[in-house]
Amino acid sequence: MLIVKIVGIAFITLFIMLLLKQSKNELNTLLTLTACTLILLIMVEPLKEIINFLREIADKANIDTVYMGIVLKILAIAYIASFSSALCKDANADSLAAQIELSGKIMILVLAIPILMAVLNSILQIM
């Protein structure tokens, strides 16, 4: 199972970090970044499956692919911002983490504008 690999990587990284905590604190950030990147790379294939599934559903439901693309971009921004923010918080860079979170939220709002316009146009056509 994939989750066992991910948890294994996380626990091995945690164990090494605990061993190095007393002597090499600056290596902990590098270890965390390496482990998180490795876990993210492991998750690429399941993410591809989810994207393909959503595309199939969109095709069957006759949903415009533009809107599905926007939704997928919004999800990607949310996950990347959350991931990056957590890494910054782990490195005690809370202000940088807050800026990443704010930037992600602004980008999501910008991408959501076409969807909001489509919803508003649909409501106006009904009235």
FIRO-857373 format. One record per residue (C-alpha): residue in one letter; x, y, z. Coordinates in Angstrom, 2 decimals, decimal comma, always signed. Example, Ala and Ser with C-alpha at 12.3 -4.5 7.8 and 13.67 -1.06 7.14 Angstrom:
REM residues 2
R   r         u         v         w
R   A    +12,30     -4,50     +7,80
R   S    +13,67     -1,06     +7,14
This chain:
REM residues 127
R   r         u         v         w
R   M     +0,00     +0,00     +0,00
R   L     +1,13     +3,46     -0,85
R   I     +0,32     +4,96     +2,53
R   V     +2,74     +2,55     +4,21
R   K     +5,56     +3,88     +2,01
R   I     +4,63     +7,47     +2,81
R   V     +4,40     +6,86     +6,55
R   G     +7,66     +4,92     +6,41
R   I     +9,44     +7,83     +4,73
R   A     +7,95    +10,23     +7,28
R   F     +8,98     +8,10    +10,27
R   I    +12,49     +7,49     +8,96
R   T    +12,88    +11,23     +8,40
R   L    +11,51    +11,96    +11,86
R   F    +13,92     +9,44    +13,43
R   I    +16,91    +10,99    +11,64
R   M    +15,74    +14,47    +12,64
R   L    +15,54    +13,41    +16,26
R   L    +19,04    +11,95    +16,10
R   L    +20,42    +15,16    +14,57
R   K    +18,37    +17,52    +16,74
R   Q    +21,17    +18,12    +19,22
R   S    +23,99    +18,61    +16,73
R   K    +22,80    +19,71    +13,28
R   N    +19,57    +21,67    +13,55
R   E    +19,99    +23,24    +10,08
R   L    +19,90    +19,79     +8,49
R   N    +16,39    +19,20     +9,83
R   T    +14,91    +21,71     +7,41
R   L    +16,74    +20,09     +4,51
R   L    +15,62    +16,63     +5,62
R   T    +12,02    +17,80     +5,89
R   L    +12,14    +19,38     +2,45
R   T    +13,66    +16,23     +0,94
R   A    +11,11    +13,93     +2,55
R   C     +8,19    +16,14     +1,56
R   T     +9,44    +16,32     -2,03
R   L     +9,85    +12,54     -2,15
R   I     +6,33    +12,02     -0,81
R   L     +4,96    +14,52     -3,32
R   L     +6,70    +12,66     -6,16
R   I     +5,19     +9,39     -4,95
R   M     +1,74    +10,98     -5,07
R   V     +2,02    +12,14     -8,69
R   E     +0,56     +8,93    -10,13
R   P     -2,54     +8,85     -7,88
R   L     -3,09    +12,53     -8,68
R   K     -3,02    +11,72    -12,39
R   E     -5,71     +9,08    -11,82
R   I     -7,91    +11,60    -10,02
R   I     -7,50    +14,16    -12,81
R   N     -8,37    +11,57    -15,47
R   F    -11,44    +10,51    -13,48
R   L    -12,63    +14,11    -13,18
R   R    -12,12    +14,65    -16,91
R   E    -14,17    +11,54    -17,71
R   I    -16,99    +12,73    -15,45
R   A    -16,87    +16,19    -17,01
R   D    -17,12    +14,67    -20,49
R   K    -20,08    +12,48    -19,51
R   A    -21,88    +15,39    -17,82
R   N    -21,15    +17,76    -20,75
R   I    -19,38    +20,20    -18,45
R   D    -17,20    +22,68    -20,26
R   T    -13,60    +21,53    -19,94
R   V    -12,52    +25,12    -19,31
R   Y    -14,33    +25,07    -15,97
R   M    -12,86    +21,72    -15,00
R   G     -9,40    +23,04    -15,82
R   I    -10,01    +26,03    -13,59
R   V    -11,20    +23,83    -10,73
R   L     -8,11    +21,61    -11,08
R   K     -5,84    +24,68    -11,08
R   I     -7,57    +25,97     -7,97
R   L     -7,03    +22,63     -6,22
R   A     -3,38    +22,60     -7,27
R   I     -2,83    +26,12     -5,95
R   A     -4,50    +25,23     -2,65
R   Y     -2,36    +22,11     -2,16
R   I     +0,90    +23,76     -3,23
R   A     +0,28    +26,80     -1,02
R   S     -0,59    +24,59     +1,94
R   F     +2,46    +22,38     +1,39
R   S     +4,82    +25,33     +0,99
R   S     +3,34    +27,19     +3,94
R   A     +3,78    +24,15     +6,19
R   L     +7,43    +23,86     +5,14
R   C     +8,01    +27,53     +5,92
R   K     +6,35    +27,14     +9,32
R   D     +8,58    +24,15    +10,06
R   A    +11,60    +26,32     +9,24
R   N    +10,31    +29,02    +11,65
R   A     +9,53    +31,41     +8,78
R   D     +5,97    +32,20     +9,84
R   S     +5,76    +35,54     +8,01
R   L     +6,84    +33,87     +4,77
R   A     +4,26    +31,14     +5,35
R   A     +1,55    +33,77     +5,82
R   Q     +2,54    +35,47     +2,56
R   I     +2,34    +32,17     +0,69
R   E     -1,13    +31,51     +2,13
R   L     -2,34    +35,01     +1,21
R   S     -0,90    +34,73     -2,31
R   G     -2,58    +31,35     -2,80
R   K     -5,94    +32,74     -1,70
R   I     -5,65    +35,71     -4,05
R   M     -4,71    +33,45     -6,98
R   I     -7,68    +31,20     -6,21
R   L    -10,03    +34,20     -6,22
R   V     -8,63    +35,38     -9,54
R   L     -9,12    +31,95    -11,09
R   A    -12,66    +31,69     -9,69
R   I    -13,87    +34,83    -11,49
R   P    -14,90    +33,02    -14,73
R   I    -16,85    +30,42    -12,74
R   L    -18,59    +33,13    -10,72
R   M    -19,46    +34,99    -13,92
R   A    -20,94    +31,82    -15,44
R   V    -23,07    +31,23    -12,34
R   L    -24,28    +34,83    -12,36
R   N    -25,12    +34,64    -16,07
R   S    -27,10    +31,45    -15,47
R   I    -29,05    +33,10    -12,67
R   L    -29,77    +36,16    -14,79
R   Q    -31,03    +33,99    -17,66
R   I    -33,45    +32,22    -15,32
R   M    -34,96    +35,50    -14,14
